């Protein structure tokens, strides 16, 4: 387990790619579950209700699976799906765990501008990590991965916000 966390960290530091993760459906499924749980935790840290936090975590994970599956299928690289999803959700879990205490501090400190800056830096880092993983998965330059990462993030955020607003 320690070796796997090290690989996720090295992907977050742009030293390795999703191809360095074992192709194992059990590992992918575990990474998706833990990602969903930590995403829910982050939403709770952002002062969402438990129902909204759970819904947001589920939508986030579901859209990552759907978007990644569609992308890799469309580009004729479905054999890369397991490693790509494992990398996206494993690295996403680490970034969620970094964000969570910052969110708690943000609200405890009265929405501190400094903590807001740190949260923004983590959000940008997250987009860069997604871009890095996607570019390796599809074998394209970083700017293509960056465009896809922005589409991913915007699609996920808009879908979560739209769904939650339509239920309230």
C-alpha positions in Angstrom: 0.0 0.0 0.0 2.8 2.4 0.8 4.4 1.8 -2.6 1.1 2.6 -4.3 0.6 5.9 -2.3 4.2 6.8 -3.4 3.2 6.3 -7.0 0.2 8.5 -6.6 2.4 11.2 -5.0 4.9 10.9 -7.8 2.1 11.4 -10.3 0.9 14.4 -8.4 4.5 15.7 -8.7 4.5 15.0 -12.4 7.3 12.5 -12.2 5.2 9.4 -13.2 2.1 8.7 -15.2 -0.9 6.4 -15.0 1.0 3.8 -16.9 3.1 3.2 -13.7 0.0 2.0 -11.8 -0.8 -1.7 -11.8 -3.8 -2.7 -14.1 -6.1 -4.1 -11.4 -9.8 -3.7 -11.3 -9.9 -4.3 -7.6 -7.4 -1.4 -7.1 -9.4 0.8 -9.5 -12.7 0.1 -7.6 -11.0 0.7 -4.2 -9.6 4.0 -5.5 -13.0 5.1 -6.8 -14.7 4.3 -3.5 -12.1 6.1 -1.4 -12.2 9.1 -3.8 -16.0 9.3 -3.4 -15.7 9.2 0.4 -13.0 11.9 0.5 -14.9 14.0 -2.0 -17.9 13.8 0.3 -15.7 14.7 3.3 -14.4 17.8 1.4 -18.0 18.8 0.6 -18.8 18.5 4.3 -15.8 20.6 5.1 -17.2 23.2 2.7 -20.3 23.3 4.9 -22.6 21.3 2.7 -25.4 19.3 4.2 -24.7 15.6 4.4 -27.2 14.8 1.7 -25.7 17.3 -0.7 -22.1 16.2 0.2 -22.9 12.6 -0.5 -24.7 13.4 -3.8 -21.8 15.6 -4.9 -19.3 12.9 -4.1 -21.3 10.3 -6.1 -21.9 12.6 -9.1 -18.2 13.6 -9.1 -17.0 9.9 -9.2 -19.7 8.9 -11.7 -18.8 11.7 -14.1 -15.0 10.9 -13.9 -15.8 7.3 -14.8 -18.2 8.3 -17.6 -16.0 11.0 -19.1 -12.9 8.9 -19.0 -14.6 5.9 -20.4 -16.0 7.9 -23.3 -12.7 9.7 -24.0 -10.6 6.5 -24.1 -13.2 4.6 -26.0 -13.6 7.4 -28.6 -9.8 7.6 -29.0 -9.5 3.8 -29.3 -7.5 3.4 -26.1 -10.0 1.4 -23.9 -7.1 -0.7 -22.5 -5.9 2.3 -20.6 -9.1 2.8 -18.7 -8.3 0.9 -15.5 -5.0 2.6 -15.0 -6.3 6.1 -15.9 -9.3 5.8 -13.5 -7.1 4.5 -10.8 -4.7 7.4 -11.3 -7.4 10.1 -11.4 -9.2 8.8 -8.3 -6.1 7.9 -6.4 -4.4 11.3 -7.0 -7.8 13.0 -6.5 -8.0 11.3 -3.1 -4.6 12.7 -2.0 -5.6 16.2 -3.2 -8.9 15.9 -1.4 -7.1 15.0 1.8 -4.9 18.1 1.4 -7.9 20.3 0.7 -10.0 19.1 3.7 -8.0 20.7 6.6 -7.6 23.9 4.5 -11.3 24.1 4.2 -11.8 23.6 7.9 -9.2 26.3 8.5 -10.8 28.6 5.9 -14.2 28.6 7.7 -12.6 28.6 11.2 -10.5 31.6 10.4 -13.4 33.6 9.0 -12.7 33.0 5.3 -9.1 34.0 5.5 -7.6 35.4 2.2 -4.4 33.4 2.8 -6.2 30.1 3.2 -8.3 31.1 0.1 -5.1 31.5 -1.8 -3.9 28.1 -0.7 -7.2 26.5 -1.7 -6.9 28.1 -5.1 -3.4 26.8 -5.5 -4.6 23.2 -4.7 -7.4 23.6 -7.2 -5.0 24.7 -9.9 -2.7 21.8 -8.9 -5.6 19.4 -9.2 -6.4 20.6 -12.7 -2.7 20.2 -13.7 -2.6 16.7 -12.2 -5.8 15.7 -14.2 -4.1 17.2 -17.3 -0.9 15.3 -16.7 -2.8 12.0 -16.3 -5.0 12.5 -19.3 -2.2 13.5 -21.6 -0.4 10.3 -20.7 -3.5 8.2 -21.1 -4.2 9.5 -24.6 -0.6 10.1 -25.7 -1.0 13.8 -26.5 0.8 17.0 -25.5 0.1 18.7 -22.2 -2.0 21.5 -23.7 -4.5 18.8 -24.9 -4.5 17.3 -21.5 -5.1 20.8 -20.0 -8.0 21.5 -22.3 -9.6 18.1 -21.4 -8.9 18.7 -17.7 -10.7 22.0 -17.8 -13.7 20.4 -19.6 -13.7 17.7 -16.9 -13.7 20.1 -14.0 -16.3 22.5 -15.5 -18.6 19.6 -16.5 -18.4 18.1 -13.0 -18.9 21.3 -11.1 -21.8 22.5 -13.3 -23.5 19.1 -13.1 -23.1 18.9 -9.3 -24.4 22.5 -8.9 -27.3 22.0 -11.3 -28.3 18.7 -9.7 -28.2 20.1 -6.2 -30.1 23.2 -7.2 -32.8 21.2 -9.0 -33.4 19.1 -5.9 -33.8 22.0 -3.5 
